[in-house]
């Protein structure tokens, strides 16, 4: 019984360590992909304030994007743009979100015009 528990614990430990290493290495790589992508679009590193990479194994199982990269630009603080990385498609912009977005009576076109970094 002790051998069985030891093997189960060993397998769980290997999975946890392997998953953590996969996410850490992948996050760093995706962050660099997005930096390169933004620089290819004409942005300098001083123009984006924060790049945060999120990973979800559940998204991968359900067929969604497993890597989500949030980018906040220095001239639009409080608004974050979502980028995705896909091996086939590369980096592409997804959606946007933020505390500084006040919709009010704005039409959709007016709102989209206020977003400086939205790719069209």
PANUMI-127392 format. One line per field, with one value per residue: residue number from 1; x, y, z of N, C-alpha, C in turn. Coordinates in Angstrom, 3 decimals. Layout:
N
n NUM, ... .
n_X X, ... .
n_Y Y, ... .
n_Z Z, ... .
ca_X X, ... .
ca_Y Y, ... .
ca_Z Z, ... .
c_X X, ... .
c_Y Y, ... .
c_Z Z, ... .
END
This chain:
120
n 1, 2, 3, 4, 5, 6, 7, 8, 9, 10, 11, 12, 13, 14, 15, 16, 17, 18, 19, 20, 21, 22, 23, 24, 25, 26, 27, 28, 29, 30, 31, 32, 33, 34, 35, 36, 37, 38, 39, 40, 41, 42, 43, 44, 45, 46, 47, 48, 49, 50, 51, 52, 53, 54, 55, 56, 57, 58, 59, 60, 61, 62, 63, 64, 65, 66, 67, 68, 69, 70, 71, 72, 73, 74, 75, 76, 77, 78, 79, 80, 81, 82, 83, 84, 85, 86, 87, 88, 89, 90, 91, 92, 93, 94, 95, 96, 97, 98, 99, 100, 101, 102, 103, 104, 105, 106, 107, 108, 109, 110, 111, 112, 113, 114, 115, 116, 117, 118, 119, 120 .
n_X 0.819, 1.990, 3.837, 2.172, 0.911, 3.173, 3.891, 1.663, 1.754, 4.218, 3.679, 1.711, 3.232, 5.168, 3.488, 2.490, 4.878, 5.826, 3.691, 3.779, 6.317, 5.899, 3.923, 5.304, 7.541, 6.183, 4.651, 6.589, 7.616, 5.291, 4.867, 7.107, 6.533, 4.280, 5.377, 7.205, 5.352, 3.867, 5.912, 6.427, 4.183, 4.708, 4.910, 6.754, 8.687, 8.307, 5.750, 3.886, 2.631, 2.147, 2.304, 0.545, 0.392, -1.850, -2.738, -4.709, -5.477, -7.954, -9.308, -7.955, -8.797, -11.513, -11.522, -10.997, -8.966, -5.886, -3.861, -3.899, -3.238, -2.854, -2.640, -1.641, -1.592, 0.506, -0.665, -3.350, -4.336, -5.834, -7.402, -7.422, -6.107, -6.812, -4.870, -4.190, -2.402, -1.646, -0.401, -0.685, -1.881, -0.416, 0.141, -2.709, -5.171, -7.712, -10.154, -11.232, -11.089, -11.985, -11.742, -11.966, -13.723, -16.512, -19.631, -22.239, -24.306, -23.124, -22.744, -21.912, -19.907, -18.776, -17.661, -15.750, -14.068, -12.822, -11.029, -7.700, -5.850, -7.080, -7.274, -8.288 .
n_Y -1.198, 1.219, 1.553, 1.952, 4.388, 5.995, 5.934, 7.116, 9.671, 10.466, 10.568, 12.584, 14.718, 14.967, 15.709, 18.181, 19.705, 19.571, 20.802, 23.364, 24.211, 24.166, 26.180, 28.423, 28.642, 28.833, 31.164, 33.168, 32.952, 33.577, 36.197, 37.432, 36.955, 38.598, 41.106, 41.328, 41.281, 43.649, 45.526, 45.124, 46.274, 48.897, 49.973, 51.093, 49.762, 51.420, 52.300, 50.422, 49.564, 47.374, 43.878, 41.024, 37.602, 34.951, 31.596, 28.727, 25.475, 24.313, 25.799, 24.879, 22.211, 22.578, 23.711, 26.392, 29.400, 28.810, 30.470, 33.680, 37.023, 39.987, 43.396, 46.565, 49.864, 52.788, 55.273, 54.868, 54.162, 51.825, 50.643, 47.593, 45.529, 42.540, 39.910, 37.057, 33.982, 31.772, 28.845, 28.442, 30.837, 32.835, 35.835, 37.660, 40.243, 40.211, 41.055, 43.890, 45.616, 47.463, 49.791, 52.456, 52.807, 54.377, 53.917, 55.070, 57.104, 56.531, 55.563, 52.457, 52.805, 55.271, 54.670, 52.762, 54.377, 55.890, 54.202, 53.845, 51.887, 49.810, 47.261, 47.256 .
n_Z 0.000, 0.720, -1.320, -3.509, -2.838, -2.806, -5.550, -6.750, -5.578, -6.610, -9.391, -9.463, -8.493, -10.541, -12.672, -11.735, -11.452, -14.088, -15.480, -14.363, -15.211, -17.981, -18.313, -17.301, -19.050, -21.487, -21.080, -20.987, -23.585, -25.125, -24.309, -25.421, -28.142, -28.479, -27.887, -30.040, -32.126, -31.635, -31.935, -34.633, -35.640, -35.318, -32.760, -29.903, -27.147, -25.005, -25.286, -24.508, -21.440, -19.759, -20.022, -19.714, -19.310, -19.546, -18.855, -19.562, -18.885, -18.976, -20.930, -23.178, -23.238, -23.684, -26.159, -26.561, -26.752, -25.301, -24.464, -23.351, -23.781, -22.165, -22.858, -21.846, -22.765, -22.518, -23.079, -22.814, -20.150, -17.969, -19.848, -21.395, -23.911, -25.551, -26.660, -28.692, -29.086, -31.608, -33.071, -35.841, -36.807, -35.608, -33.766, -32.810, -32.447, -29.999, -28.073, -26.089, -22.947, -19.996, -17.219, -17.769, -19.808, -20.808, -21.733, -22.008, -23.943, -26.303, -29.662, -31.251, -33.218, -32.502, -30.019, -30.755, -32.252, -30.298, -29.123, -29.219, -29.980, -31.253, -33.552, -36.855 .
ca_X 0.000, 2.871, 4.417, 1.131, 0.782, 4.396, 3.825, 0.616, 2.313, 5.280, 3.050, 1.090, 4.321, 5.732, 2.501, 2.462, 6.138, 5.838, 2.714, 4.301, 7.426, 5.298, 3.264, 6.330, 8.297, 5.244, 4.277, 7.706, 7.664, 4.133, 5.108, 8.056, 5.833, 3.424, 6.272, 7.675, 4.201, 3.573, 6.998, 6.244, 3.078, 5.184, 4.959, 8.015, 8.442, 7.870, 4.340, 3.027, 2.958, 2.066, 1.891, 0.266, 0.047, -2.662, -2.882, -5.755, -5.566, -9.373, -9.620, -7.413, -9.669, -12.816, -11.373, -10.786, -7.562, -5.290, -2.973, -4.517, -2.233, -3.458, -1.683, -2.099, -0.737, 0.754, -1.546, -4.725, -4.284, -7.142, -8.006, -6.521, -6.417, -6.568, -4.238, -4.112, -1.339, -1.979, 0.739, -0.976, -2.216, 0.496, -0.479, -3.779, -5.909, -9.039, -11.131, -10.713, -11.855, -11.361, -12.510, -12.112, -14.684, -17.837, -20.429, -23.267, -25.158, -22.287, -22.996, -20.802, -18.847, -18.116, -16.855, -14.600, -13.161, -12.086, -9.990, -6.566, -5.027, -7.940, -6.960, -9.518 .
ca_Y 0.000, 2.384, 1.705, 2.512, 5.800, 6.657, 6.100, 8.110, 10.966, 10.775, 10.950, 13.893, 15.685, 15.163, 16.461, 19.557, 20.365, 19.688, 21.831, 24.672, 24.550, 24.425, 27.490, 29.460, 28.796, 29.286, 32.554, 34.014, 32.919, 34.320, 37.614, 37.873, 36.968, 39.783, 42.262, 41.370, 41.636, 45.073, 46.283, 45.046, 47.188, 50.263, 50.405, 50.892, 49.147, 52.439, 52.598, 49.502, 49.635, 46.093, 42.704, 39.945, 36.370, 34.000, 30.277, 27.885, 24.125, 24.044, 26.361, 23.968, 21.032, 22.982, 24.195, 27.834, 29.808, 28.528, 31.580, 34.999, 38.018, 41.296, 44.477, 47.902, 50.877, 53.913, 56.406, 54.470, 53.391, 51.348, 49.884, 46.513, 44.869, 41.108, 39.290, 35.609, 33.369, 30.484, 28.423, 28.620, 32.225, 33.775, 36.729, 38.506, 40.957, 39.679, 42.025, 44.926, 45.769, 48.470, 50.606, 53.813, 52.824, 54.852, 53.758, 56.108, 57.148, 56.402, 54.510, 51.519, 53.381, 56.320, 54.003, 52.147, 55.445, 56.378, 53.229, 54.209, 50.760, 48.741, 46.909, 47.130 .
ca_Z 0.000, 0.766, -2.647, -4.369, -2.465, -3.257, -7.004, -7.040, -5.192, -7.577, -10.661, -9.254, -8.377, -11.886, -13.454, -11.234, -11.805, -15.546, -15.861, -13.950, -16.110, -19.289, -18.277, -17.120, -20.305, -22.509, -20.812, -21.407, -25.049, -25.661, -24.046, -26.438, -29.428, -28.529, -27.998, -31.428, -32.960, -31.453, -32.545, -36.087, -35.953, -35.171, -31.368, -29.198, -25.832, -24.056, -25.511, -23.779, -20.023, -19.082, -20.791, -18.763, -20.015, -18.776, -19.485, -18.986, -19.416, -19.228, -22.245, -24.193, -23.277, -24.222, -27.530, -26.598, -26.731, -24.000, -24.114, -23.486, -23.436, -21.937, -23.072, -21.469, -23.362, -21.610, -23.354, -22.501, -18.914, -17.530, -20.938, -21.787, -25.172, -25.459, -27.817, -28.630, -29.874, -32.200, -33.901, -37.263, -37.144, -34.960, -32.779, -33.333, -31.405, -29.713, -27.600, -25.212, -21.719, -19.158, -16.281, -18.291, -20.903, -20.425, -22.938, -22.025, -25.132, -27.492, -30.643, -31.336, -34.041, -31.724, -29.002, -31.411, -32.672, -29.125, -28.769, -30.053, -30.394, -31.774, -34.942, -37.678 .
c_X 0.860, 3.515, 3.422, 0.965, 2.001, 4.345, 2.774, 1.130, 3.404, 4.702, 2.415, 2.153, 4.954, 4.780, 2.479, 3.726, 6.222, 4.882, 3.184, 5.433, 6.903, 4.678, 4.297, 7.101, 7.403, 4.832, 5.359, 7.787, 6.524, 4.293, 6.076, 7.411, 4.991, 4.272, 6.767, 6.553, 3.903, 4.664, 6.900, 5.104, 3.459, 5.219, 6.367, 7.690, 7.983, 6.381, 3.400, 3.553, 3.061, 1.632, 1.751, -0.247, -0.720, -2.768, -3.978, -5.750, -7.022, -9.790, -9.129, -8.301, -11.004, -12.736, -11.231, -9.287, -6.976, -4.359, -3.696, -3.515, -2.922, -2.381, -2.340, -1.090, -0.609, -0.203, -3.026, -4.736, -5.696, -7.889, -6.996, -7.036, -5.984, -5.974, -4.202, -2.919, -1.809, -0.816, 0.509, -1.150, -1.228, -0.236, -1.570, -4.557, -7.296, -9.997, -10.443, -11.624, -11.231, -12.319, -12.798, -13.073, -16.043, -18.682, -21.473, -24.149, -24.363, -22.790, -21.751, -19.621, -18.074, -17.199, -15.593, -13.595, -12.315, -10.956, -8.835, -5.833, -5.828, -7.585, -8.246, -9.230 .
c_Y 1.258, 2.642, 2.370, 4.012, 6.597, 6.933, 7.131, 9.509, 11.402, 11.253, 12.334, 14.978, 15.990, 15.991, 17.926, 20.309, 20.572, 20.758, 23.221, 25.126, 24.898, 25.822, 28.610, 29.707, 29.332, 30.731, 33.504, 34.085, 33.732, 35.814, 38.183, 37.919, 38.238, 41.052, 42.417, 41.796, 43.128, 45.947, 46.239, 45.946, 48.657, 50.793, 50.204, 50.322, 50.164, 52.760, 51.594, 49.356, 48.256, 45.018, 41.552, 38.723, 35.448, 32.702, 29.499, 26.516, 23.777, 24.602, 25.443, 22.741, 21.372, 23.558, 25.703, 28.125, 29.549, 29.633, 32.889, 36.017, 39.373, 42.363, 45.794, 48.903, 52.077, 55.071, 56.085, 53.605, 53.035, 50.590, 48.838, 45.866, 43.416, 40.614, 37.784, 35.147, 32.001, 30.095, 28.711, 30.091, 33.236, 34.586, 37.532, 39.102, 40.357, 40.789, 43.108, 45.048, 46.893, 49.231, 51.988, 53.891, 53.236, 54.828, 54.867, 55.988, 56.995, 55.285, 53.641, 52.118, 54.457, 55.713, 53.420, 53.193, 55.960, 55.446, 53.384, 53.014, 49.577, 48.492, 46.691, 46.384 .
c_Z 0.000, -0.595, -3.591, -4.101, -2.923, -4.759, -7.397, -6.727, -6.172, -8.905, -10.545, -9.191, -9.735, -12.752, -13.021, -11.637, -13.325, -16.045, -15.531, -14.871, -17.502, -19.333, -18.134, -18.413, -21.415, -22.328, -21.273, -22.928, -25.652, -25.441, -25.091, -27.822, -29.560, -28.626, -29.436, -32.370, -32.858, -32.069, -34.072, -36.558, -35.737, -33.751, -30.817, -27.814, -24.804, -24.201, -24.850, -22.360, -19.387, -20.069, -19.799, -19.524, -19.069, -19.567, -18.786, -19.665, -19.748, -20.584, -23.358, -24.347, -23.948, -25.633, -27.654, -26.640, -25.350, -23.544, -24.384, -22.965, -23.344, -22.046, -22.689, -22.012, -22.433, -21.846, -23.162, -21.252, -18.467, -18.607, -21.364, -23.070, -25.056, -26.778, -27.586, -29.449, -30.336, -33.109, -35.373, -37.630, -36.577, -33.903, -33.475, -32.168, -31.255, -29.347, -26.779, -24.007, -20.918, -18.282, -16.844, -19.471, -20.364, -21.685, -23.061, -23.248, -26.423, -28.399, -30.722, -32.112, -33.279, -30.661, -29.624, -31.889, -31.507, -28.709, -29.732, -30.653, -30.927, -33.235, -35.703, -38.942 .
END
